[in-house]
Amino acid sequence: MAQEKKEGKSSLKMVSNTKSPLSPQTLWKLGRVSAEGITPDGKTLIYGVSNYSLESNSSEKNLYTLTIESGKVDLLTSEKGAESVVQVLENGDIIFLFKGQLWKKNSANDTATQLTKSETDLENVKLSPDGQYILFSRAVLLKKYHSTDKYDDLPKSDAYVFDNLDYRHWDTFNNGKFNHPFVASYENGKIGEPVDLLQDEPYYSPQMPFGGSEDFEWTPDSKAILYVSKKKFGTEYAVSTNTDIYRYDLASKKTTNLTEGMNGYDTNPIYSPDGNKLTWLSMAKEGYEADKNDIILFDKVSSQRLNLTAHWDGTVNSFTWSKDNRKIYFVAPSKGTVQLFELIVPTNLKNRSLPVIQQISNGNFDITGIVGQVGNQLIVTSTKFTRATEIYKYDLASKKLTPLTTVNDEIYASISDNKVESRITKASDGADLFSWVIYPPDFDPTKKYPTILYCEGGPQSALTQFYSFRWNLQLIASQGYIVIAPNRRGMPGWGVKWNEAISKDWGGQPIRDYLTAIDDISKESYVDTTRRAAIGASYGGYSVYMLAGVHQNRFKSLIAHNGLFDMKSWYGTTEELFFANHELGGPYWDKANEKSYHEYNPSEYINKWNTPILIFQGGHDYRVPIGQGLGAFQAAQLKKIKSRLVYLPDENHWVLSGHNAQVWQREFFGWLKETL
């Protein structure tokens, strides 16, 4: 695979120097930046840039190297196809995955060498520290659910036969194949006979549908493998969040459960740089997928285990060790943003002393991930409402955030700026309610503007300075709207109690928070109270359906995407039942949950609906299945309410196709123009 080497910044150029509001077309011209790794000497950053072509309706990703000291950028790969870095070696060789095979390229020369020629594509690859083994995942057929597997003489049939739940997940029906980790010897690109670590077991590792190489970890001595798996099957799998971390010993072939008795999610195993301590993320409660995420430490020398963040009133997104083994840096939601935190690792675990935790970054931005440490600087990814992901260096002494990549600077130079402010409102129960407010370009407070209430999904996901290629708040505001985005009950970043307050109260205080936020900003002279809308997806879509029955003519227009409309039918068709059981209290036939299925059920308020509503629904959304959107649309039509259905048969809970996204945005903004 020959590579063309170029110098210069990997930026997309805009011809015009005139600033104009962000448009859907310009949004999809932005490069999507991913941090891929840092060379062991700390001098070079490897990153990826994906560019979407609306002409071909496909994305192309290439890799770049950036010299951290000078800022010099070189193109590393240019072949058509998406490359992702697997490992960076001491000699500067970069091992990357391309079209299911491993390739090697040194940033100092122009030639890429194909290392492997595996009969099947390699996925989630991790090479052992000593370079003698390769760990990867592969789908294994273990159950004959599909008719062509069950009946050899009916090759043209298309039927599924199930005896248990977990018959579909996210956007795919279970075809009887399970992702398993495999390990094999590895020498000069040659892979030995792979060993299936879950031989004949109907379990997943990595986790489905979003688990990846972060579910795998080598022990520092290359003698064992750690992997994450939820070792449950069928209905038990659908109602559980109990993943564990398992250790597989290469010599004895023995598997040990390292998190036995820890009943929630246990994920992301990471060893300290010296190899003496194992850390991972852990949730305590079985069945609660949005539980407080803590950092657990196990010290191999003392055999002591300690929850390092048990005393801290927050939840961890991700973490990394400092180079000197003394600290752990992590990112977590904090008051409407995602910020950097640090904790000093206790030297004596036997006295059970808990570390001091402090937030070390501050500002109107999100730190979305930590790439690594270079000297006294952390290499991080960051976003704002008005800036897509770029890579930065964060100086631990000066607390200064400095950009390393500037992939989209030239495009943003042509985009009109949007003012973003925070706003504090007194909620109906007296609590402080924080909201982000995004204003149109060239906002003039002497004019009146239509105003949109943005309802976040989750429900327990943070509403921070995120950047989305669909629910882009800058894009919405740039079309001439004020957008208010409240951090209502149920969002992390405001303490565990605030985060947990939404469970079993979906239609209660969180909905009152939304009404409080829109009422408060409506006191401003620049808000046109005759032109207000509410929009949202997932739980945000539920919120829109719920608001449709209780908003008392506040809103002139509504937009719901993949929202939950009827809680009984949703419980009977959604796939991750542990989520429904925790959030609603359990099944609808249990009278103890009557409030969730009646008082907090949007379909119960259909007789109060009187507002035009646009409904988006994905055909492959199994989290919020198609009947939810169709039921809401049918009810609105029969009640003769102005309504529109945009059905996306090939999309899941999201919109991934560029062309479909353009349809989505044209219908979205067309509806607002038509009704608001």
N, C-alpha and C positions, 0 to 999 in steps of 0.2 A: 504494500500500500504506500505508494510514493506520496510525499507531502510537499506542498508549496509553502515556503517560508516567507512571510511578509513581516514588515515592521510597521509600527503605527498603532493608533488606537482603534479598537474594534467598535467604532461608533457608526450609527446610521445617520446619513446626512440628509438635511432638509434643504430644498432649493431656496425657498422664500425666507426673507429676513423679517417679514411682517408677523407679528404675534396674533394668534387667533385662538379662540376657545378650543379646548380639547374635544375632539370628535371621535366617534367609534372607529372610523377608518385609521386615524392617527394612533389611537390606542393600540391597535393590532400591528402597527409598524414598530412598536418598541421592542428592543431586544430583551430577552428574559435571561437574566444572569444567574448562574449557579456556581457556588464555590466548590472546587473539586479537590483541593489539597495544597500543601506547602512542602517544598523540598526540605529534607532533614537539616540542611544548613541554615534554613530560615531566610534565604535570600530571594526565593522565587515563589510566587503564587501561581497556581494553575486554576483556571476558571473556565466555565462554559458559557456560551451565548447561543440561545435558541431564537431563531427568527421565523416568524410565521408568514407563509406565502398565501395570500387570499386567492391568487390565481390557481395554485395547485391544491389549495385547501389542506396544506400539510406544513409541518414544522421541520426545520433543519438546524441541527446543533453542531457547533464546532468548538474545539478547545483552544485556549490561548495561554501563554505564559506572560507573567508580569514581573519584572525585576522590582522588588519592593523599594529599594533605595532610590533608584533613578526614575521609576515609573515607566520604563521601556516595555512595550508590548510586542510580542511576536505571535503570529499565528502558528499553532502547533499541528492542527489537523484540518483538512479541508475536503476530505472525501464525503460524498453524499451519504448521510446516515448519522445517527446519534452516537457520539462517543462519550464514555463516562470513565473517570479515573478509578482504578482499583487500588494502586499502590505507587508510592514514589520511593525509589531506592536511594541508598546513600550515594551512589555514583552519579545520580541525576537521571537515571533511567525512569521513564514514566510508563507504568503498566496500565493499559486502558482496555475497556471492553468495547468492541465494535462488531456489530452484526453477529453477536453471540459467541465471539471468539476473543482470546486475549492477544493484544498487540503490544509491542514495546517501541518506544521512541525516546531518544535523548534530546533534550531541548537544545543541545549544542550542535546537532547535525540534522540533515534533511530527510533521513531515511527511516521509515517505520517498518518493523519486522513483525510478521505474523508468528505468534508463539504456539498457538494451539489449533488443531483441526478436529475438534470434537464432533462426533456424529450428531449430537443434539446441542442446541444452543446452551451456553453457560449463562446462569443468572445468579445475582447476589454473590459474586465471587469474593473470597477472602483468602489470600495466600498466608501460609504459616510464617511466623517471624524468622525461622531458619530457612525459608524458601524451599523446603522439601515436600510440602503438601499443599494441596489445593482444596478449598471448601467451597461448595456451591449448592444451589438448589435446583430441583427438577420435579416436574409433575409426574406422579405415579398413579396409574389406573389400579384402584383397589376395590371399587364397588361397581357393579354393572347396573347403573341407574338408567342409562340410555338404551333404547330398544335395539340399536345396532350392535351394542356390546352384549346384550342379554340374549338376542336371537340372531345368530349368525346367518340364518337363511332369509332375513328380512333387511337387506342392506339399504333399502330405500325408505325405510320407516323413520319416523321422527316422533318418538314418544318417551316420556320419562315415567319411571315407576319408583315411588318412594314409600317407605314404611316409617320414616322418622322426620322430624323437623330438620332444620338446616338444609332444606331442599333448594333454597336459593339464598344468595347473599349479595348485597349491594346492587349489582347489575347483571349477575350471571347465575343461571341455574346450575346446581351441583351435578356435574357430569361423571362423578365417581373418581375424579383425579384429585390427589392431595399433594401439595408441595412438600417435598422432603429434603432435608440436608444430606448431601453426599460428601465424602472425603476420599481423596485418592492421592497416591504418590505423584510427585511432580518434579520433572527434571528436564531441563532444556526444552520446555514446551510440550513434552510428552506426558500425558496423563495415564496413570496406571488404572487398574480395575477399581471403579468406584465402589465404596461401601455405603449403603443406605443406613443412616443412623436411626431411622424409624421403620425398619424392615417390617413390612406387612401390617403396619399400624395405620388406621384411618384418622390420622391427626395431621395438623398443619404446622409447618415451620419452614419459612417465615409465616407470620400470621396472615390470614386473609381478611380483606383483600389488599391491605396497604402495607403489610410487613415487608422489610427488605433486609439488606445486609446488616443493618443495625441490630437485627435479631441474632447475629452470630458474633462470637468473639473467640480468638485463640488465647490459650494460656501463654504467658511470656516464654515458657520453655518449649513451646510447640508440641507438648505431649498430650494435650487434651483440648477439647472444643467445648465452648458453651453455646447453647442454643435456647431460644425462647419458643415455647409451645403451650397451647391449651389442650391438654390431653383428655379431652372429652369428645364424645361422639353423638351425633343426632340431636335429639331434643335437649339433652344435657348441655350440648355445645351452644345451642341457641339461647339458653337462659343463664349462661355463666360468663363471667369475666376472669376466671381464675387461670391466668397464664402463669407458668413457672419457668425458672431458668434451670436447665439441665446441663450436667457435665458429662461428656463422653470421653473416656480414657482410651487412647489409641492402642496401647499395648494390651490391656486387659479386656477391651471392648465392653467395659462396665459403664452403665449410666447411673448417675446419682442426681436426685432432685435437690438443688441447693436452696430452694425457697419453700420447702415442705412446711405446711401450716400457715403460709402467707396466702390469703384467699382471694385477693384482688389481682389487678394487673401487676406483673413483675416483668420489666422490660429493660432494654438498653444496657446490658452488662458492659462495664468498662473497667479495665485494670489501671491502677496508678502507674506512672512511668517507671517506678522501680520494681513493679510487679508484685509488691507485698500486700497490696490491698485491692479488693474487688468492690466496685460500687455499681449500683443499679437504681432505676426508678421503680417506685412501688406505690400502689394504692391499697389501702387496708380492707375496704369493704367489698365483699363478693356481690357482683351484680350492679355495681355503681360505676359506670364508665367515666364519669366526670368527677370522681372522688379527688381529694387532695393528693397530689403527686409528690412523694417524698424521695429524698436521696438516702439510700441505705448503704452503709459501709460494713464490709467484713474484713477483718485483719487476719491474715493467714498466720502470722507469728503468734498472736495471743488467742486466736480462735474466738475473738469477741465480735459481736455484731451490734451496730448502733444506727438508729434513725437520726441522721444529722439535721434534719429539718422539722422534726416533730413539734418543736416549740415555736416554730415560725408560722405566722398567720398568712400563708400563701400557698401557691401550687407551682411546681417546677415544670417548665417546658422541656428543657434540655440542659446538659452540663458538660464540662470538660475539666480535666486536672491541670494544675499549673505544672510547669516543667520541673520545678524543684520539689514536687510531691507534698508541698506544705498547704496548698489551697485548692479549693474547688470553685471554679467560676460557673455560674449558671444564669439562664435567662428565665424571666417569669413576668406575668402580667402585673402591672402596677399603676393603678389609678388612671386608666384609659390609655396606657401605653404598655410596651414590653421592654423591660430594662435589664441591665447587667447587675448581678449580685455576686458577692464573694463570701466564702466561709473559710475559716482557718481550721484545718483538720486536726482534731485532738491527737496529742502524742501518746496519751495514756487512756485507752478505752475502758480500762477496768473501773475507773472512778465514775464512768458514765456521764462525764461532764459534756454539756452540749455547746457547740461552737457559737461564737458571735457571728451573726449574719448581718451584712450591711449592703444596701443598694449603692452601687458605685457609678452608675450613669444616670443622667437626668436630661429630659428635653422632650420636645414634641416630635418624637420619632419612635419607631419600634426597632429594637435589636432582635432580629428574627433567628439568629443562630451564631454560634461561635465556631470558627474554622480552625483556629489554633492559636498558639502563642509564639511570638517572635520577640525575644528580649523582654522589654518592659511594655510590650504592646500586645493587645489581643486583636486578631484578625476576625472581623465579624461581618455579617450581612445585616442590612438595615433597609427599612422602607419608611415612607410618609404617605399620607393621603394623596399627596401631589407628586410622589416620586416612586417609581418601580424599584425593585431590588437592585442594589449595588453593593460592592464590597468595600469595607472601610477598615482603617486601623484605629484602634482606641488606645490612647496613651494612658496607662494606669496611674502615672504621676500627675499629669496635667489635666486628666479627665476630658481630653479633647478628642473629638471624632473627626477623622480626616479621610476623604474618599481616596480609594486606590483605583477602582474602576470608574469610568465615566462613559459607559456604553451609550447612554441615552441623552447625554448633555446637549448635543446639538439639536435633537428633536425638542427637548424641553425649552431650549432657547427660543423656539418658535411658538410656544404655547403660552397663552395668557395665564397670569398667576391667579390663584384663588386664595382669599383670606380664610384662615382656619382659626377658630377661637374655641375655648372651653367655656362652659356655662354651668353654674350650680343652681339647682332649683330645690325648693322644699317639697318633698314627696307628700302624698296624702297622709302618711303616718308620721311626718315630721323629720324623716331622715333626709340627708343631703343626697340629691340625685345629680350625678355628673352627666353632661352631654357634650358631644362635639358638634359644632356648628360650622358648616362649610358654605361659603358665600359665593355668588356668581362673580366672574371677572368684572373688574371695574364697578364693584358694588357701590351704590349711591344710597345712603341711608335716608335721603329725602324722597326716594321713590318707594313704590309698593311692589312686592315680589310674591309670586306663588311659592308656597312652602311645603316641603315634603318631610314627613316623619318616616325615618328609616328604622325598620324593626329587624334586629339581628337574629340569626338562627342559633342552632346549638341544641338545646337552649343555653347550655352552660359553656359558651365560647366567648372569649374576650372581644370586646369592641374597642379596638385600639387603632393606631395609625397604620392600618393594613393597606395593601394595594392589590386590587382585584382587576381582572380583565373582563369581568361582567358587572358585578355589583361595585362599580367604581364611583365613589362618592364625588370625586373631583369631576368626573365626566357628567354626572347628573347635574351638579351645581353649574357646570359650564354651559348648560343649555338654558340658563336663566332662572334657575330655582335656588332657593335657600334650602339646605338639607340640615335637619337636626337628627342626631344619632345618639340616643340616650343609653347610658350604661345601667339599664334597669336591673331589677333583682334577678339573680341567677348568673351574673357575669363574674369571672375571676378577676382579681386585681384589687378587690375591695374587702378582702378577708373571707375566710372560709364560711362564716355564718351567712354573709351576703350571697355567696356563691350557691349555697345549699338551699336558700330560701325559696327557690322556684319549684323545687320538687313537690309534687302533689298540689301545687298551687298555680298551675299554668295560667288559668284564666282569672286569677285573683290580683294580688299586689303588682305583678309585672305589667298587667294590662293597665292598672291604675297609674303606674309609673309612666307609661306611654302617654296617657291622657294628660297627666300633669305636665309632662315636658312640652307637648304641643300647645297646651293652654298657656304655659308660661311664656314661651317665645312669641305667642300670638299677641301678647301685650305690647310688643314692639311696634312702633308706627310703620315700619317698613314691611311688615307681614300683611299680605292681603288675606284677611280671614275668610273671604268668599272663595278663595282658591287654595285649598289645602288638600293634600293627598297622603295616604299611608301605603307603604310598600314593604315587601319582605319575602324571604324564601325560607323553606323548612319550618322551624318554629316561628320564624318571621312571617311565613305564609299563614301559619295557624293564627298568629297575632292579628293579621289583616282580616282573616275570616271572623275572628272573635270580635274585633273592633267593628266589623260591619254590622253587628247586632247590638252594640252598646255605645257607639260613638255619639249618638244624639245630634246628628247633622253637623258635626265638626268638619267632616271630610266631604269633598266634592267628587273624589275619585279614589279608587283602590286598585292595587296590583299585588297579586299573590303568585308565587312560584313554588310549585311542589309543596304546598302547605297541607296541613292536616285539617280536614273538614269535618269528618265524622269519626269520633274516637272509638266507637264500637267496631266499625268496619275496619278502621286502621289497625286496631289490636289484632284483628283476625287475619291480617294479611302482611304486616310488617315482619322483618326477618330477625333482627336482633332483639329478641323478647326480653332480655335482661334490661334493656333500656326502658321498654314500656312498663315492665314490672316495677322498676324503681321509680320512674317519673310519675306514673299514674297510680301506683299502689298495688297493681296487679290486674287480673282479668275483670271484665265488665260484669260477669255473673256473680262476683263477690260484692255483696251489698256495702261492705266497708269502703268501696271505691266509688260510691254513687256520685259524689261530687265531681270527680274527674270525668265521668261519662254523661253527666247531665248538666250541672251548673257551669262546668268548664268545657262544654262540648259545643263548638260553633254551630253545628247543624240544628241544635235546639233553639237557636235564635233566628232562624231563617225568616220568620214572620215579621221581624223588625228590619230586615234588609231593605234598603231603599237607595243604594248608592251604586253608580256605574262601577263595574269591576272587570279587570283583565286578569285572566287565569293562564299561567304557563304550566304545562305538565309534561314530564319526560316519560317516554314509553318504557324505558328500562330502569326506572327508579323503583327499587324494591324496598327501600327504606320508607318512602312515602308513596305507596303504589298508585297506579293510574286512576283507580276508582275515586280517590280523594279529589283530584282536580275535576274529573268528569261529573262527580256528584255535585260539587259546588256550582259548576257551569249549568248543569241541567236544572238545578233548583232556581238559579238566577233567571234563566230563560223562561221557565214556567211561571215565574212571578213577574215576567215582563220587565225585568230590570235590564237596562242597557249592559250588555256583557259580551265578552269575546274570549274564545279559547284558542290558545296557540299550543298545538300538540306537537311535540318533538319526539317522534317514534324511536329514534336511534340514540337519544340522550338519556343519561341516568339522573342522579340527583343534581348534577351540574350540567353545564353546556360546554362541551370540549371542542367541537368542530368550529373552525373559524367562520365558515359560511353560516352555520346555524346561529352563531353568536351575533353575526351581523343582522340576521332576521330578528333575533331576540331584541337587539337594541333598536332596530327600526320600529318594531311593533311597540316596544316599551315607550319610546319617546313620541311615537305617533299617537299612542293612546293618551299620553299626558297632554299633548297639544290639542287633541280632539276634545278632551273632557275637562281640562283644567284651565 
